[in-house]
Amino acid sequence: MLDTTSTLKRTPFYARHVALGAKMVPFAGFEMPIQYEGIVAEHRAVRGGGGVFDVSHMGEIRLTG
């Protein structure tokens, strides 16, 4: 299997995801977090408080001039 991490884009939150222990996977050309501690722990954290989903890979800004 080829290592494609060098060709994948990173969101502005990449470093934070990694610092928090995220398991990163390729998704739509980006390195995206798939989980942190585990599915059950994340489920409980969201049910007990709240959650945020990083969708910054879904937008684009084009500058011309």
Backbone as CSV, one residue per row, in Angstrom:
resi,resn,N_x,N_y,N_z,CA_x,CA_y,CA_z,C_x,C_y,C_z
1,MET,0.847,-1.180,0.000,0.000,0.000,0.000,0.890,1.240,0.000
2,LEU,0.547,2.211,-0.790,1.328,3.442,-0.884,1.003,4.398,0.247
3,ASP,1.998,5.111,0.706,1.789,6.155,1.709,1.413,7.438,0.983
4,THR,0.140,7.835,1.104,-0.338,9.020,0.387,-0.455,10.238,1.285
5,THR,0.011,10.144,2.527,-0.152,11.264,3.454,0.530,12.526,2.969
6,SER,1.594,12.391,2.161,2.290,13.583,1.685,1.478,14.337,0.639
7,THR,0.512,13.681,0.005,-0.304,14.334,-1.015,-1.652,14.789,-0.478
8,LEU,-1.966,14.430,0.746,-3.250,14.808,1.329,-3.196,16.229,1.876
9,LYS,-4.313,16.930,1.754,-4.417,18.277,2.312,-4.747,18.166,3.796
10,ARG,-4.518,19.260,4.506,-4.825,19.312,5.939,-5.698,20.518,6.224
11,THR,-6.674,20.322,7.096,-7.554,21.423,7.474,-6.829,22.333,8.461
12,PRO,-7.372,23.526,8.713,-6.762,24.415,9.706,-6.730,23.800,11.114
13,PHE,-7.551,22.775,11.354,-7.625,22.140,12.670,-6.757,20.892,12.781
14,TYR,-5.981,20.566,11.756,-5.186,19.339,11.736,-4.302,19.191,12.981
15,ALA,-3.514,20.196,13.283,-2.580,20.116,14.420,-3.323,19.890,15.734
16,ARG,-4.467,20.516,15.880,-5.262,20.353,17.110,-5.805,18.929,17.213
17,HIS,-6.307,18.398,16.092,-6.796,17.015,16.087,-5.687,16.059,16.513
18,VAL,-4.498,16.220,15.940,-3.365,15.348,16.255,-2.963,15.511,17.723
19,ALA,-2.920,16.751,18.200,-2.549,17.010,19.599,-3.528,16.358,20.576
20,LEU,-4.782,16.233,20.165,-5.801,15.621,21.017,-5.875,14.104,20.853
21,GLY,-4.984,13.550,20.033,-4.901,12.097,19.886,-5.817,11.486,18.845
22,ALA,-6.244,12.253,17.865,-7.139,11.728,16.839,-6.456,10.692,15.961
23,LYS,-7.208,9.676,15.578,-6.758,8.738,14.553,-7.122,9.384,13.221
24,MET,-6.102,9.720,12.425,-6.312,10.424,11.163,-6.363,9.432,10.003
25,VAL,-7.302,9.681,9.075,-7.455,8.821,7.896,-7.661,9.681,6.658
26,PRO,-7.354,9.146,5.473,-7.629,9.882,4.240,-9.133,9.950,3.985
27,PHE,-9.625,11.127,3.645,-11.042,11.305,3.313,-11.170,12.488,2.367
28,ALA,-11.665,12.251,1.177,-11.911,13.305,0.183,-10.673,14.168,-0.068
29,GLY,-9.493,13.546,-0.050,-8.260,14.278,-0.330,-7.652,14.986,0.866
30,PHE,-8.221,14.794,2.049,-7.737,15.426,3.277,-7.392,14.366,4.314
31,GLU,-6.524,14.723,5.249,-6.302,13.904,6.443,-7.340,14.353,7.459
32,MET,-8.275,13.460,7.781,-9.374,13.821,8.670,-9.407,12.895,9.883
33,PRO,-9.886,13.404,11.029,-9.981,12.568,12.225,-11.170,11.618,12.115
34,ILE,-10.950,10.362,12.447,-12.038,9.390,12.420,-12.543,9.104,13.840
35,GLN,-11.626,9.138,14.805,-12.030,8.974,16.201,-10.894,9.392,17.119
36,TYR,-11.227,9.561,18.385,-10.237,9.933,19.395,-10.053,8.764,20.360
37,GLU,-10.654,8.826,21.532,-10.485,7.747,22.514,-11.154,6.457,22.066
38,GLY,-12.245,6.577,21.395,-13.026,5.423,20.965,-14.470,5.848,20.778
39,ILE,-15.215,5.045,20.072,-16.589,5.400,19.728,-17.467,5.545,20.965
40,VAL,-17.364,4.618,21.904,-18.211,4.666,23.101,-17.887,5.896,23.942
41,ALA,-16.603,6.171,24.150,-16.203,7.348,24.936,-16.683,8.632,24.275
42,GLU,-16.582,8.708,22.945,-17.039,9.902,22.229,-18.551,10.049,22.313
43,HIS,-19.263,8.941,22.186,-20.725,8.965,22.303,-21.140,9.519,23.665
44,ARG,-20.513,9.018,24.706,-20.847,9.474,26.065,-20.508,10.949,26.260
45,ALA,-19.386,11.388,25.716,-18.992,12.798,25.847,-20.001,13.710,25.163
46,VAL,-20.456,13.324,23.974,-21.424,14.144,23.241,-22.784,14.123,23.933
47,ARG,-23.207,12.959,24.396,-24.499,12.862,25.090,-24.483,13.639,26.405
48,GLY,-23.323,13.679,27.063,-23.217,14.369,28.339,-22.916,15.853,28.222
49,GLY,-22.504,16.300,27.057,-22.137,17.707,26.894,-22.483,18.227,25.520
50,GLY,-21.600,18.014,24.591,-21.821,18.479,23.220,-20.663,18.045,22.346
51,GLY,-20.815,18.246,21.057,-19.769,17.854,20.127,-19.680,18.820,18.964
52,VAL,-18.540,18.820,18.312,-18.303,19.661,17.142,-17.710,18.760,16.059
53,PHE,-18.178,18.922,14.837,-17.664,18.142,13.711,-16.927,19.071,12.766
54,ASP,-15.672,18.755,12.463,-14.841,19.583,11.578,-15.257,19.364,10.127
55,VAL,-15.916,20.360,9.533,-16.308,20.298,8.121,-15.547,21.344,7.305
56,SER,-14.416,21.793,7.816,-13.662,22.842,7.126,-13.119,22.376,5.778
57,HIS,-13.064,21.065,5.551,-12.609,20.551,4.258,-13.675,20.706,3.167
58,MET,-14.882,21.105,3.528,-15.981,21.176,2.568,-16.107,22.530,1.871
59,GLY,-15.363,23.522,2.296,-15.456,24.848,1.689,-14.208,25.201,0.903
60,GLU,-14.367,26.092,-0.049,-13.228,26.575,-0.828,-13.333,28.084,-0.988
61,ILE,-12.185,28.719,-1.019,-12.121,30.159,-1.281,-11.177,30.345,-2.456
62,ARG,-11.624,31.064,-3.460,-10.772,31.341,-4.624,-10.508,32.830,-4.716
63,LEU,-9.250,33.165,-4.803,-8.841,34.557,-4.965,-8.245,34.717,-6.352
64,THR,-8.683,35.727,-7.057,-8.123,36.018,-8.372,-7.779,37.494,-8.444
65,GLY,-6.955,37.821,-9.383,-6.656,39.240,-9.513,-5.298,39.503,-10.094
